[in-house]
Amino acid sequence: MAMLKCPVCGAKFRGTTECSRCGADLSPLMRLATRAWLVRQQAIDALLLGNPQLAEQLAAEAMSNRSSPENLALEVLAGAYSSLSAQGSI
Ligand SMILES: [Zn+2]
């Protein structure tokens, strides 16, 4: 969660439920980031188990929970794999 920032003041996230600069409650942000991480792991598992359609759905959910380069890369990869699979190319 190192790339997270306080949505109120933009201070760097330091792993606490309260912003060290402005005191904002960061627990909803932490829950969302944790949910995105869990869904991303499920998407990776789905890819490894050969279910690209499920991986694509989960990757999109992870991206909607938290926009990050890692989630975007997974969404693109899962989408490409899913398309190729649907075409019978792989
Ligand atoms: Zn703050």
PDB file of the backbone (N, CA, C, O) and the ligand in Angstrom, with CONECT records:
HET     ZN  A 101       1
ATOM      1  N   MET A   1       0.818  -1.193   0.000  1.00  0.00           N
ATOM      2  CA  MET A   1       0.000   0.000   0.000  1.00  0.00           C
ATOM      3  C   MET A   1       0.863   1.259   0.000  1.00  0.00           C
ATOM      4  O   MET A   1       0.395   2.333   0.379  1.00  0.00           O
ATOM      5  N   ALA A   2       2.085   1.135  -0.411  1.00  0.00           N
ATOM      6  CA  ALA A   2       3.024   2.248  -0.333  1.00  0.00           C
ATOM      7  C   ALA A   2       2.637   3.404  -1.241  1.00  0.00           C
ATOM      8  O   ALA A   2       3.025   4.542  -0.979  1.00  0.00           O
ATOM      9  N   MET A   3       1.873   3.141  -2.315  1.00  0.00           N
ATOM     10  CA  MET A   3       1.549   4.201  -3.255  1.00  0.00           C
ATOM     11  C   MET A   3       0.285   4.967  -2.848  1.00  0.00           C
ATOM     12  O   MET A   3      -0.075   5.947  -3.501  1.00  0.00           O
ATOM     13  N   LEU A   4      -0.384   4.538  -1.786  1.00  0.00           N
ATOM     14  CA  LEU A   4      -1.601   5.227  -1.360  1.00  0.00           C
ATOM     15  C   LEU A   4      -1.256   6.573  -0.747  1.00  0.00           C
ATOM     16  O   LEU A   4      -0.203   6.762  -0.139  1.00  0.00           O
ATOM     17  N   LYS A   5      -2.191   7.507  -0.933  1.00  0.00           N
ATOM     18  CA  LYS A   5      -2.056   8.833  -0.327  1.00  0.00           C
ATOM     19  C   LYS A   5      -3.366   9.194   0.339  1.00  0.00           C
ATOM     20  O   LYS A   5      -4.426   8.691  -0.032  1.00  0.00           O
ATOM     21  N   CYS A   6      -3.285  10.059   1.315  1.00  0.00           N
ATOM     22  CA  CYS A   6      -4.486  10.558   1.977  1.00  0.00           C
ATOM     23  C   CYS A   6      -5.334  11.295   0.941  1.00  0.00           C
ATOM     24  O   CYS A   6      -4.833  12.198   0.271  1.00  0.00           O
ATOM     25  N   PRO A   7      -6.631  10.918   0.795  1.00  0.00           N
ATOM     26  CA  PRO A   7      -7.469  11.602  -0.191  1.00  0.00           C
ATOM     27  C   PRO A   7      -7.807  13.044   0.208  1.00  0.00           C
ATOM     28  O   PRO A   7      -8.280  13.818  -0.624  1.00  0.00           O
ATOM     29  N   VAL A   8      -7.570  13.403   1.454  1.00  0.00           N
ATOM     30  CA  VAL A   8      -7.894  14.750   1.922  1.00  0.00           C
ATOM     31  C   VAL A   8      -6.732  15.710   1.681  1.00  0.00           C
ATOM     32  O   VAL A   8      -6.915  16.778   1.098  1.00  0.00           O
ATOM     33  N   CYS A   9      -5.533  15.327   2.132  1.00  0.00           N
ATOM     34  CA  CYS A   9      -4.405  16.260   2.058  1.00  0.00           C
ATOM     35  C   CYS A   9      -3.275  15.779   1.152  1.00  0.00           C
ATOM     36  O   CYS A   9      -2.355  16.540   0.850  1.00  0.00           O
ATOM     37  N   GLY A  10      -3.340  14.514   0.714  1.00  0.00           N
ATOM     38  CA  GLY A  10      -2.313  14.008  -0.189  1.00  0.00           C
ATOM     39  C   GLY A  10      -1.051  13.514   0.494  1.00  0.00           C
ATOM     40  O   GLY A  10      -0.068  13.193  -0.173  1.00  0.00           O
ATOM     41  N   ALA A  11      -1.071  13.449   1.835  1.00  0.00           N
ATOM     42  CA  ALA A  11       0.111  12.957   2.548  1.00  0.00           C
ATOM     43  C   ALA A  11       0.342  11.490   2.228  1.00  0.00           C
ATOM     44  O   ALA A  11      -0.606  10.749   1.966  1.00  0.00           O
ATOM     45  N   LYS A  12       1.587  11.078   2.248  1.00  0.00           N
ATOM     46  CA  LYS A  12       1.960   9.700   1.979  1.00  0.00           C
ATOM     47  C   LYS A  12       1.328   8.791   3.029  1.00  0.00           C
ATOM     48  O   LYS A  12       1.318   9.106   4.219  1.00  0.00           O
ATOM     49  N   PHE A  13       0.800   7.653   2.565  1.00  0.00           N
ATOM     50  CA  PHE A  13       0.185   6.694   3.473  1.00  0.00           C
ATOM     51  C   PHE A  13       1.262   6.005   4.296  1.00  0.00           C
ATOM     52  O   PHE A  13       2.251   5.509   3.756  1.00  0.00           O
ATOM     53  N   ARG A  14       1.060   5.981   5.606  1.00  0.00           N
ATOM     54  CA  ARG A  14       2.075   5.413   6.491  1.00  0.00           C
ATOM     55  C   ARG A  14       1.589   4.170   7.220  1.00  0.00           C
ATOM     56  O   ARG A  14       2.178   3.770   8.225  1.00  0.00           O
ATOM     57  N   GLY A  15       0.517   3.555   6.722  1.00  0.00           N
ATOM     58  CA  GLY A  15       0.056   2.299   7.297  1.00  0.00           C
ATOM     59  C   GLY A  15      -0.776   2.439   8.552  1.00  0.00           C
ATOM     60  O   GLY A  15      -0.964   1.467   9.283  1.00  0.00           O
ATOM     61  N   THR A  16      -1.276   3.630   8.811  1.00  0.00           N
ATOM     62  CA  THR A  16      -2.121   3.834   9.984  1.00  0.00           C
ATOM     63  C   THR A  16      -3.536   4.185   9.531  1.00  0.00           C
ATOM     64  O   THR A  16      -3.734   4.617   8.396  1.00  0.00           O
ATOM     65  N   THR A  17      -4.515   4.004  10.406  1.00  0.00           N
ATOM     66  CA  THR A  17      -5.904   4.294  10.043  1.00  0.00           C
ATOM     67  C   THR A  17      -6.217   5.778  10.115  1.00  0.00           C
ATOM     68  O   THR A  17      -7.304   6.204   9.724  1.00  0.00           O
ATOM     69  N   GLU A  18      -5.275   6.568  10.612  1.00  0.00           N
ATOM     70  CA  GLU A  18      -5.476   8.012  10.702  1.00  0.00           C
ATOM     71  C   GLU A  18      -4.304   8.712  10.012  1.00  0.00           C
ATOM     72  O   GLU A  18      -3.139   8.382  10.233  1.00  0.00           O
ATOM     73  N   CYS A  19      -4.652   9.690   9.166  1.00  0.00           N
ATOM     74  CA  CYS A  19      -3.604  10.423   8.451  1.00  0.00           C
ATOM     75  C   CYS A  19      -2.689  11.138   9.451  1.00  0.00           C
ATOM     76  O   CYS A  19      -3.155  11.815  10.367  1.00  0.00           O
ATOM     77  N   SER A  20      -1.399  10.974   9.256  1.00  0.00           N
ATOM     78  CA  SER A  20      -0.439  11.588  10.179  1.00  0.00           C
ATOM     79  C   SER A  20      -0.385  13.106  10.023  1.00  0.00           C
ATOM     80  O   SER A  20       0.074  13.800  10.930  1.00  0.00           O
ATOM     81  N   ARG A  21      -0.846  13.630   8.890  1.00  0.00           N
ATOM     82  CA  ARG A  21      -0.798  15.075   8.664  1.00  0.00           C
ATOM     83  C   ARG A  21      -2.102  15.772   9.060  1.00  0.00           C
ATOM     84  O   ARG A  21      -2.090  16.740   9.821  1.00  0.00           O
ATOM     85  N   CYS A  22      -3.248  15.262   8.527  1.00  0.00           N
ATOM     86  CA  CYS A  22      -4.505  15.988   8.741  1.00  0.00           C
ATOM     87  C   CYS A  22      -5.473  15.271   9.669  1.00  0.00           C
ATOM     88  O   CYS A  22      -6.485  15.849  10.067  1.00  0.00           O
ATOM     89  N   GLY A  23      -5.181  14.017  10.022  1.00  0.00           N
ATOM     90  CA  GLY A  23      -6.033  13.293  10.952  1.00  0.00           C
ATOM     91  C   GLY A  23      -7.246  12.637  10.323  1.00  0.00           C
ATOM     92  O   GLY A  23      -8.104  12.132  11.046  1.00  0.00           O
ATOM     93  N   ALA A  24      -7.350  12.626   8.986  1.00  0.00           N
ATOM     94  CA  ALA A  24      -8.494  12.002   8.316  1.00  0.00           C
ATOM     95  C   ALA A  24      -8.525  10.501   8.602  1.00  0.00           C
ATOM     96  O   ALA A  24      -7.487   9.859   8.762  1.00  0.00           O
ATOM     97  N   ASP A  25      -9.747   9.960   8.661  1.00  0.00           N
ATOM     98  CA  ASP A  25      -9.933   8.518   8.861  1.00  0.00           C
ATOM     99  C   ASP A  25      -9.615   7.803   7.546  1.00  0.00           C
ATOM    100  O   ASP A  25     -10.306   7.993   6.546  1.00  0.00           O
ATOM    101  N   LEU A  26      -8.581   6.992   7.555  1.00  0.00           N
ATOM    102  CA  LEU A  26      -8.142   6.304   6.343  1.00  0.00           C
ATOM    103  C   LEU A  26      -8.599   4.855   6.296  1.00  0.00           C
ATOM    104  O   LEU A  26      -8.230   4.124   5.378  1.00  0.00           O
ATOM    105  N   SER A  27      -9.405   4.422   7.279  1.00  0.00           N
ATOM    106  CA  SER A  27      -9.807   3.016   7.307  1.00  0.00           C
ATOM    107  C   SER A  27     -10.626   2.608   6.071  1.00  0.00           C
ATOM    108  O   SER A  27     -10.433   1.491   5.592  1.00  0.00           O
ATOM    109  N   PRO A  28     -11.535   3.446   5.522  1.00  0.00           N
ATOM    110  CA  PRO A  28     -12.227   3.028   4.293  1.00  0.00           C
ATOM    111  C   PRO A  28     -11.249   2.823   3.132  1.00  0.00           C
ATOM    112  O   PRO A  28     -11.406   1.903   2.329  1.00  0.00           O
ATOM    113  N   LEU A  29     -10.245   3.688   3.059  1.00  0.00           N
ATOM    114  CA  LEU A  29      -9.229   3.560   2.008  1.00  0.00           C
ATOM    115  C   LEU A  29      -8.448   2.254   2.176  1.00  0.00           C
ATOM    116  O   LEU A  29      -8.157   1.569   1.195  1.00  0.00           O
ATOM    117  N   MET A  30      -8.117   1.918   3.407  1.00  0.00           N
ATOM    118  CA  MET A  30      -7.380   0.684   3.673  1.00  0.00           C
ATOM    119  C   MET A  30      -8.222  -0.541   3.321  1.00  0.00           C
ATOM    120  O   MET A  30      -7.710  -1.512   2.765  1.00  0.00           O
ATOM    121  N   ARG A  31      -9.524  -0.492   3.649  1.00  0.00           N
ATOM    122  CA  ARG A  31     -10.405  -1.635   3.319  1.00  0.00           C
ATOM    123  C   ARG A  31     -10.497  -1.809   1.807  1.00  0.00           C
ATOM    124  O   ARG A  31     -10.448  -2.932   1.303  1.00  0.00           O
ATOM    125  N   LEU A  32     -10.628  -0.707   1.090  1.00  0.00           N
ATOM    126  CA  LEU A  32     -10.730  -0.770  -0.367  1.00  0.00           C
ATOM    127  C   LEU A  32      -9.438  -1.318  -0.981  1.00  0.00           C
ATOM    128  O   LEU A  32      -9.487  -2.148  -1.890  1.00  0.00           O
ATOM    129  N   ALA A  33      -8.313  -0.868  -0.500  1.00  0.00           N
ATOM    130  CA  ALA A  33      -7.027  -1.344  -1.019  1.00  0.00           C
ATOM    131  C   ALA A  33      -6.835  -2.822  -0.715  1.00  0.00           C
ATOM    132  O   ALA A  33      -6.319  -3.569  -1.546  1.00  0.00           O
ATOM    133  N   THR A  34      -7.247  -3.242   0.470  1.00  0.00           N
ATOM    134  CA  THR A  34      -7.129  -4.659   0.836  1.00  0.00           C
ATOM    135  C   THR A  34      -8.030  -5.505  -0.046  1.00  0.00           C
ATOM    136  O   THR A  34      -7.629  -6.569  -0.519  1.00  0.00           O
ATOM    137  N   ARG A  35      -9.259  -5.025  -0.268  1.00  0.00           N
ATOM    138  CA  ARG A  35     -10.196  -5.738  -1.138  1.00  0.00           C
ATOM    139  C   ARG A  35      -9.620  -5.840  -2.557  1.00  0.00           C
ATOM    140  O   ARG A  35      -9.694  -6.900  -3.178  1.00  0.00           O
ATOM    141  N   ALA A  36      -9.055  -4.760  -3.064  1.00  0.00           N
ATOM    142  CA  ALA A  36      -8.466  -4.776  -4.404  1.00  0.00           C
ATOM    143  C   ALA A  36      -7.320  -5.777  -4.462  1.00  0.00           C
ATOM    144  O   ALA A  36      -7.169  -6.488  -5.455  1.00  0.00           O
ATOM    145  N   TRP A  37      -6.511  -5.838  -3.404  1.00  0.00           N
ATOM    146  CA  TRP A  37      -5.383  -6.782  -3.380  1.00  0.00           C
ATOM    147  C   TRP A  37      -5.892  -8.214  -3.407  1.00  0.00           C
ATOM    148  O   TRP A  37      -5.373  -9.046  -4.152  1.00  0.00           O
ATOM    149  N   LEU A  38      -6.917  -8.508  -2.590  1.00  0.00           N
ATOM    150  CA  LEU A  38      -7.466  -9.862  -2.541  1.00  0.00           C
ATOM    151  C   LEU A  38      -8.060 -10.258  -3.890  1.00  0.00           C
ATOM    152  O   LEU A  38      -7.845 -11.374  -4.365  1.00  0.00           O
ATOM    153  N   VAL A  39      -8.803  -9.347  -4.503  1.00  0.00           N
ATOM    154  CA  VAL A  39      -9.412  -9.653  -5.799  1.00  0.00           C
ATOM    155  C   VAL A  39      -8.328  -9.849  -6.854  1.00  0.00           C
ATOM    156  O   VAL A  39      -8.446 -10.722  -7.714  1.00  0.00           O
ATOM    157  N   ARG A  40      -7.269  -9.034  -6.789  1.00  0.00           N
ATOM    158  CA  ARG A  40      -6.160  -9.198  -7.742  1.00  0.00           C
ATOM    159  C   ARG A  40      -5.523 -10.579  -7.586  1.00  0.00           C
ATOM    160  O   ARG A  40      -5.204 -11.228  -8.583  1.00  0.00           O
ATOM    161  N   GLN A  41      -5.337 -11.028  -6.356  1.00  0.00           N
ATOM    162  CA  GLN A  41      -4.771 -12.361  -6.138  1.00  0.00           C
ATOM    163  C   GLN A  41      -5.685 -13.439  -6.709  1.00  0.00           C
ATOM    164  O   GLN A  41      -5.211 -14.419  -7.283  1.00  0.00           O
ATOM    165  N   GLN A  42      -7.007 -13.258  -6.551  1.00  0.00           N
ATOM    166  CA  GLN A  42      -7.966 -14.216  -7.115  1.00  0.00           C
ATOM    167  C   GLN A  42      -7.887 -14.207  -8.637  1.00  0.00           C
ATOM    168  O   GLN A  42      -8.011 -15.255  -9.270  1.00  0.00           O
ATOM    169  N   ALA A  43      -7.684 -13.040  -9.224  1.00  0.00           N
ATOM    170  CA  ALA A  43      -7.558 -12.944 -10.686  1.00  0.00           C
ATOM    171  C   ALA A  43      -6.300 -13.684 -11.155  1.00  0.00           C
ATOM    172  O   ALA A  43      -6.332 -14.386 -12.165  1.00  0.00           O
ATOM    173  N   ILE A  44      -5.214 -13.527 -10.433  1.00  0.00           N
ATOM    174  CA  ILE A  44      -3.972 -14.236 -10.780  1.00  0.00           C
ATOM    175  C   ILE A  44      -4.188 -15.733 -10.678  1.00  0.00           C
ATOM    176  O   ILE A  44      -3.769 -16.485 -11.558  1.00  0.00           O
ATOM    177  N   ASP A  45      -4.843 -16.175  -9.604  1.00  0.00           N
ATOM    178  CA  ASP A  45      -5.140 -17.601  -9.447  1.00  0.00           C
ATOM    179  C   ASP A  45      -5.982 -18.104 -10.609  1.00  0.00           C
ATOM    180  O   ASP A  45      -5.728 -19.187 -11.137  1.00  0.00           O
ATOM    181  N   ALA A  46      -6.992 -17.318 -11.016  1.00  0.00           N
ATOM    182  CA  ALA A  46      -7.864 -17.728 -12.118  1.00  0.00           C
ATOM    183  C   ALA A  46      -7.063 -17.855 -13.417  1.00  0.00           C
ATOM    184  O   ALA A  46      -7.293 -18.771 -14.206  1.00  0.00           O
ATOM    185  N   LEU A  47      -6.121 -16.930 -13.633  1.00  0.00           N
ATOM    186  CA  LEU A  47      -5.256 -17.026 -14.821  1.00  0.00           C
ATOM    187  C   LEU A  47      -4.428 -18.300 -14.779  1.00  0.00           C
ATOM    188  O   LEU A  47      -4.332 -19.025 -15.769  1.00  0.00           O
ATOM    189  N   LEU A  48      -3.832 -18.562 -13.625  1.00  0.00           N
ATOM    190  CA  LEU A  48      -2.967 -19.742 -13.496  1.00  0.00           C
ATOM    191  C   LEU A  48      -3.755 -21.040 -13.629  1.00  0.00           C
ATOM    192  O   LEU A  48      -3.209 -22.058 -14.053  1.00  0.00           O
ATOM    193  N   LEU A  49      -5.027 -21.007 -13.270  1.00  0.00           N
ATOM    194  CA  LEU A  49      -5.865 -22.202 -13.351  1.00  0.00           C
ATOM    195  C   LEU A  49      -6.549 -22.323 -14.713  1.00  0.00           C
ATOM    196  O   LEU A  49      -7.350 -23.232 -14.928  1.00  0.00           O
ATOM    197  N   GLY A  50      -6.227 -21.393 -15.644  1.00  0.00           N
ATOM    198  CA  GLY A  50      -6.760 -21.482 -17.003  1.00  0.00           C
ATOM    199  C   GLY A  50      -8.180 -20.994 -17.153  1.00  0.00           C
ATOM    200  O   GLY A  50      -8.912 -21.486 -18.012  1.00  0.00           O
ATOM    201  N   ASN A  51      -8.589 -20.037 -16.338  1.00  0.00           N
ATOM    202  CA  ASN A  51      -9.929 -19.462 -16.461  1.00  0.00           C
ATOM    203  C   ASN A  51      -9.808 -17.965 -16.762  1.00  0.00           C
ATOM    204  O   ASN A  51     -10.018 -17.137 -15.876  1.00  0.00           O
ATOM    205  N   PRO A  52      -9.467 -17.613 -18.017  1.00  0.00           N
ATOM    206  CA  PRO A  52      -9.207 -16.213 -18.338  1.00  0.00           C
ATOM    207  C   PRO A  52     -10.442 -15.325 -18.254  1.00  0.00           C
ATOM    208  O   PRO A  52     -10.324 -14.132 -17.976  1.00  0.00           O
ATOM    209  N   GLN A  53     -11.630 -15.891 -18.491  1.00  0.00           N
ATOM    210  CA  GLN A  53     -12.841 -15.055 -18.404  1.00  0.00           C
ATOM    211  C   GLN A  53     -13.060 -14.578 -16.966  1.00  0.00           C
ATOM    212  O   GLN A  53     -13.353 -13.407 -16.727  1.00  0.00           O
ATOM    213  N   LEU A  54     -12.914 -15.505 -16.013  1.00  0.00           N
ATOM    214  CA  LEU A  54     -13.052 -15.129 -14.602  1.00  0.00           C
ATOM    215  C   LEU A  54     -11.931 -14.166 -14.206  1.00  0.00           C
ATOM    216  O   LEU A  54     -12.162 -13.200 -13.478  1.00  0.00           O
ATOM    217  N   ALA A  55     -10.728 -14.434 -14.686  1.00  0.00           N
ATOM    218  CA  ALA A  55      -9.595 -13.551 -14.383  1.00  0.00           C
ATOM    219  C   ALA A  55      -9.856 -12.141 -14.886  1.00  0.00           C
ATOM    220  O   ALA A  55      -9.534 -11.166 -14.207  1.00  0.00           O
ATOM    221  N   GLU A  56     -10.437 -12.032 -16.069  1.00  0.00           N
ATOM    222  CA  GLU A  56     -10.738 -10.715 -16.641  1.00  0.00           C
ATOM    223  C   GLU A  56     -11.756  -9.971 -15.772  1.00  0.00           C
ATOM    224  O   GLU A  56     -11.599  -8.779 -15.506  1.00  0.00           O
ATOM    225  N   GLN A  57     -12.799 -10.682 -15.332  1.00  0.00           N
ATOM    226  CA  GLN A  57     -13.812 -10.048 -14.466  1.00  0.00           C
ATOM    227  C   GLN A  57     -13.189  -9.579 -13.153  1.00  0.00           C
ATOM    228  O   GLN A  57     -13.434  -8.462 -12.697  1.00  0.00           O
ATOM    229  N   LEU A  58     -12.381 -10.451 -12.554  1.00  0.00           N
ATOM    230  CA  LEU A  58     -11.778 -10.112 -11.266  1.00  0.00           C
ATOM    231  C   LEU A  58     -10.769  -8.973 -11.415  1.00  0.00           C
ATOM    232  O   LEU A  58     -10.679  -8.099 -10.553  1.00  0.00           O
ATOM    233  N   ALA A  59     -10.018  -8.989 -12.504  1.00  0.00           N
ATOM    234  CA  ALA A  59      -9.044  -7.921 -12.736  1.00  0.00           C
ATOM    235  C   ALA A  59      -9.748  -6.574 -12.920  1.00  0.00           C
ATOM    236  O   ALA A  59      -9.266  -5.544 -12.449  1.00  0.00           O
ATOM    237  N   ALA A  60     -10.891  -6.593 -13.609  1.00  0.00           N
ATOM    238  CA  ALA A  60     -11.656  -5.352 -13.783  1.00  0.00           C
ATOM    239  C   ALA A  60     -12.184  -4.856 -12.442  1.00  0.00           C
ATOM    240  O   ALA A  60     -12.209  -3.654 -12.180  1.00  0.00           O
ATOM    241  N   GLU A  61     -12.606  -5.801 -11.591  1.00  0.00           N
ATOM    242  CA  GLU A  61     -13.090  -5.412 -10.262  1.00  0.00           C
ATOM    243  C   GLU A  61     -11.950  -4.821  -9.433  1.00  0.00           C
ATOM    244  O   GLU A  61     -12.128  -3.819  -8.740  1.00  0.00           O
ATOM    245  N   ALA A  62     -10.787  -5.448  -9.514  1.00  0.00           N
ATOM    246  CA  ALA A  62      -9.622  -4.925  -8.776  1.00  0.00           C
ATOM    247  C   ALA A  62      -9.287  -3.520  -9.248  1.00  0.00           C
ATOM    248  O   ALA A  62      -8.971  -2.643  -8.443  1.00  0.00           O
ATOM    249  N   MET A  63      -9.356  -3.312 -10.555  1.00  0.00           N
ATOM    250  CA  MET A  63      -9.042  -1.997 -11.113  1.00  0.00           C
ATOM    251  C   MET A  63     -10.078  -0.961 -10.680  1.00  0.00           C
ATOM    252  O   MET A  63      -9.732   0.193 -10.427  1.00  0.00           O
ATOM    253  N   SER A  64     -11.351  -1.367 -10.593  1.00  0.00           N
ATOM    254  CA  SER A  64     -12.371  -0.406 -10.167  1.00  0.00           C
ATOM    255  C   SER A  64     -12.235  -0.082  -8.682  1.00  0.00           C
ATOM    256  O   SER A  64     -12.575   1.017  -8.245  1.00  0.00           O
ATOM    257  N   ASN A  65     -11.732  -1.052  -7.908  1.00  0.00           N
ATOM    258  CA  ASN A  65     -11.484  -0.796  -6.487  1.00  0.00           C
ATOM    259  C   ASN A  65     -10.298   0.130  -6.286  1.00  0.00           C
ATOM    260  O   ASN A  65     -10.312   1.021  -5.437  1.00  0.00           O
ATOM    261  N   ARG A  66      -9.276  -0.106  -7.089  1.00  0.00           N
ATOM    262  CA  ARG A  66      -8.070   0.713  -6.940  1.00  0.00           C
ATOM    263  C   ARG A  66      -7.324   0.757  -8.266  1.00  0.00           C
ATOM    264  O   ARG A  66      -6.836  -0.262  -8.755  1.00  0.00           O
ATOM    265  N   SER A  67      -7.244   1.932  -8.827  1.00  0.00           N
ATOM    266  CA  SER A  67      -6.500   2.122 -10.060  1.00  0.00           C
ATOM    267  C   SER A  67      -5.014   2.136  -9.745  1.00  0.00           C
ATOM    268  O   SER A  67      -4.525   3.029  -9.053  1.00  0.00           O
ATOM    269  N   SER A  68      -4.297   1.139 -10.256  1.00  0.00           N
ATOM    270  CA  SER A  68      -2.852   1.070 -10.038  1.00  0.00           C
ATOM    271  C   SER A  68      -2.217   0.450 -11.272  1.00  0.00           C
ATOM    272  O   SER A  68      -2.896  -0.237 -12.035  1.00  0.00           O
ATOM    273  N   PRO A  69      -0.921   0.682 -11.483  1.00  0.00           N
ATOM    274  CA  PRO A  69      -0.249   0.076 -12.638  1.00  0.00           C
ATOM    275  C   PRO A  69      -0.334  -1.448 -12.616  1.00  0.00           C
ATOM    276  O   PRO A  69      -0.474  -2.083 -13.662  1.00  0.00           O
ATOM    277  N   GLU A  70      -0.247  -2.035 -11.415  1.00  0.00           N
ATOM    278  CA  GLU A  70      -0.304  -3.500 -11.301  1.00  0.00           C
ATOM    279  C   GLU A  70      -1.682  -4.022 -11.710  1.00  0.00           C
ATOM    280  O   GLU A  70      -1.790  -5.006 -12.442  1.00  0.00           O
ATOM    281  N   ASN A  71      -2.734  -3.354 -11.228  1.00  0.00           N
ATOM    282  CA  ASN A  71      -4.087  -3.790 -11.568  1.00  0.00           C
ATOM    283  C   ASN A  71      -4.379  -3.561 -13.047  1.00  0.00           C
ATOM    284  O   ASN A  71      -5.048  -4.379 -13.678  1.00  0.00           O
ATOM    285  N   LEU A  72      -3.887  -2.460 -13.602  1.00  0.00           N
ATOM    286  CA  LEU A  72      -4.082  -2.194 -15.021  1.00  0.00           C
ATOM    287  C   LEU A  72      -3.378  -3.262 -15.860  1.00  0.00           C
ATOM    288  O   LEU A  72      -3.952  -3.767 -16.824  1.00  0.00           O
ATOM    289  N   ALA A  73      -2.153  -3.604 -15.504  1.00  0.00           N
ATOM    290  CA  ALA A  73      -1.407  -4.622 -16.246  1.00  0.00           C
ATOM    291  C   ALA A  73      -2.127  -5.965 -16.196  1.00  0.00           C
ATOM    292  O   ALA A  73      -2.204  -6.674 -17.199  1.00  0.00           O
ATOM    293  N   LEU A  74      -2.644  -6.302 -15.041  1.00  0.00           N
ATOM    294  CA  LEU A  74      -3.364  -7.566 -14.912  1.00  0.00           C
ATOM    295  C   LEU A  74      -4.653  -7.553 -15.723  1.00  0.00           C
ATOM    296  O   LEU A  74      -5.014  -8.556 -16.339  1.00  0.00           O
ATOM    297  N   GLU A  75      -5.345  -6.420 -15.722  1.00  0.00           N
ATOM    298  CA  GLU A  75      -6.584  -6.308 -16.493  1.00  0.00           C
ATOM    299  C   GLU A  75      -6.293  -6.465 -17.990  1.00  0.00           C
ATOM    300  O   GLU A  75      -7.029  -7.156 -18.694  1.00  0.00           O
ATOM    301  N   VAL A  76      -5.243  -5.838 -18.469  1.00  0.00           N
ATOM    302  CA  VAL A  76      -4.880  -5.936 -19.893  1.00  0.00           C
ATOM    303  C   VAL A  76      -4.478  -7.367 -20.241  1.00  0.00           C
ATOM    304  O   VAL A  76      -4.905  -7.912 -21.259  1.00  0.00           O
ATOM    305  N   LEU A  77      -3.653  -7.967 -19.385  1.00  0.00           N
ATOM    306  CA  LEU A  77      -3.201  -9.336 -19.628  1.00  0.00           C
ATOM    307  C   LEU A  77      -4.378 -10.313 -19.630  1.00  0.00           C
ATOM    308  O   LEU A  77      -4.499 -11.147 -20.526  1.00  0.00           O
ATOM    309  N   ALA A  78      -5.235 -10.202 -18.627  1.00  0.00           N
ATOM    310  CA  ALA A  78      -6.380 -11.110 -18.537  1.00  0.00           C
ATOM    311  C   ALA A  78      -7.323 -10.901 -19.716  1.00  0.00           C
ATOM    312  O   ALA A  78      -7.879 -11.862 -20.247  1.00  0.00           O
ATOM    313  N   GLY A  79      -7.504  -9.638 -20.129  1.00  0.00           N
ATOM    314  CA  GLY A  79      -8.377  -9.352 -21.264  1.00  0.00           C
ATOM    315  C   GLY A  79      -7.836  -9.943 -22.554  1.00  0.00           C
ATOM    316  O   GLY A  79      -8.590 -10.500 -23.351  1.00  0.00           O
ATOM    317  N   ALA A  80      -6.525  -9.823 -22.761  1.00  0.00           N
ATOM    318  CA  ALA A  80      -5.912 -10.389 -23.965  1.00  0.00           C
ATOM    319  C   ALA A  80      -6.008 -11.911 -23.954  1.00  0.00           C
ATOM    320  O   ALA A  80      -6.345 -12.527 -24.965  1.00  0.00           O
ATOM    321  N   TYR A  81      -5.713 -12.502 -22.817  1.00  0.00           N
ATOM    322  CA  TYR A  81      -5.796 -13.963 -22.677  1.00  0.00           C
ATOM    323  C   TYR A  81      -7.223 -14.436 -22.908  1.00  0.00           C
ATOM    324  O   TYR A  81      -7.450 -15.443 -23.579  1.00  0.00           O
ATOM    325  N   SER A  82      -8.182 -13.705 -22.349  1.00  0.00           N
ATOM    326  CA  SER A  82      -9.588 -14.070 -22.505  1.00  0.00           C
ATOM    327  C   SER A  82     -10.015 -13.987 -23.967  1.00  0.00           C
ATOM    328  O   SER A  82     -10.718 -14.869 -24.461  1.00  0.00           O
ATOM    329  N   SER A  83      -9.590 -12.930 -24.661  1.00  0.00           N
ATOM    330  CA  SER A  83      -9.950 -12.771 -26.081  1.00  0.00           C
ATOM    331  C   SER A  83      -9.349 -13.881 -26.933  1.00  0.00           C
ATOM    332  O   SER A  83     -10.023 -14.454 -27.788  1.00  0.00           O
ATOM    333  N   LEU A  84      -8.076 -14.176 -26.691  1.00  0.00           N
ATOM    334  CA  LEU A  84      -7.417 -15.243 -27.443  1.00  0.00           C
ATOM    335  C   LEU A  84      -8.071 -16.589 -27.166  1.00  0.00           C
ATOM    336  O   LEU A  84      -8.235 -17.414 -28.065  1.00  0.00           O
ATOM    337  N   SER A  85      -8.437 -16.793 -25.924  1.00  0.00           N
ATOM    338  CA  SER A  85      -9.086 -18.045 -25.546  1.00  0.00           C
ATOM    339  C   SER A  85     -10.458 -18.177 -26.225  1.00  0.00           C
ATOM    340  O   SER A  85     -10.816 -19.247 -26.719  1.00  0.00           O
ATOM    341  N   ALA A  86     -11.219 -17.071 -26.242  1.00  0.00           N
ATOM    342  CA  ALA A  86     -12.551 -17.070 -26.859  1.00  0.00           C
ATOM    343  C   ALA A  86     -12.459 -17.336 -28.354  1.00  0.00           C
ATOM    344  O   ALA A  86     -13.363 -17.934 -28.938  1.00  0.00           O
ATOM    345  N   GLN A  87     -11.357 -16.889 -28.980  1.00  0.00           N
ATOM    346  CA  GLN A  87     -11.169 -17.105 -30.420  1.00  0.00           C
ATOM    347  C   GLN A  87     -10.632 -18.498 -30.716  1.00  0.00           C
ATOM    348  O   GLN A  87     -10.547 -18.901 -31.876  1.00  0.00           O
ATOM    349  N   GLY A  88     -10.275 -19.222 -29.685  1.00  0.00           N
ATOM    350  CA  GLY A  88      -9.702 -20.543 -29.871  1.00  0.00           C
ATOM    351  C   GLY A  88      -8.248 -20.505 -30.276  1.00  0.00           C
ATOM    352  O   GLY A  88      -7.698 -21.503 -30.742  1.00  0.00           O
ATOM    353  N   SER A  89      -7.610 -19.329 -30.097  1.00  0.00           N
ATOM    354  CA  SER A  89      -6.215 -19.168 -30.505  1.00  0.00           C
ATOM    355  C   SER A  89      -5.243 -19.829 -29.529  1.00  0.00           C
ATOM    356  O   SER A  89      -4.103 -20.132 -29.884  1.00  0.00           O
ATOM    357  N   ILE A  90      -5.701 -20.047 -28.306  1.00  0.00           N
ATOM    358  CA  ILE A  90      -4.828 -20.705 -27.326  1.00  0.00           C
ATOM    359  C   ILE A  90      -5.591 -21.775 -26.572  1.00  0.00           C
ATOM    360  O   ILE A  90      -5.026 -22.440 -25.703  1.00  0.00           O
TER     361      ILE A  90
HETATM  362 ZN    ZN A 101      -4.399  13.752   5.296  1.00  0.00          ZN2+
END
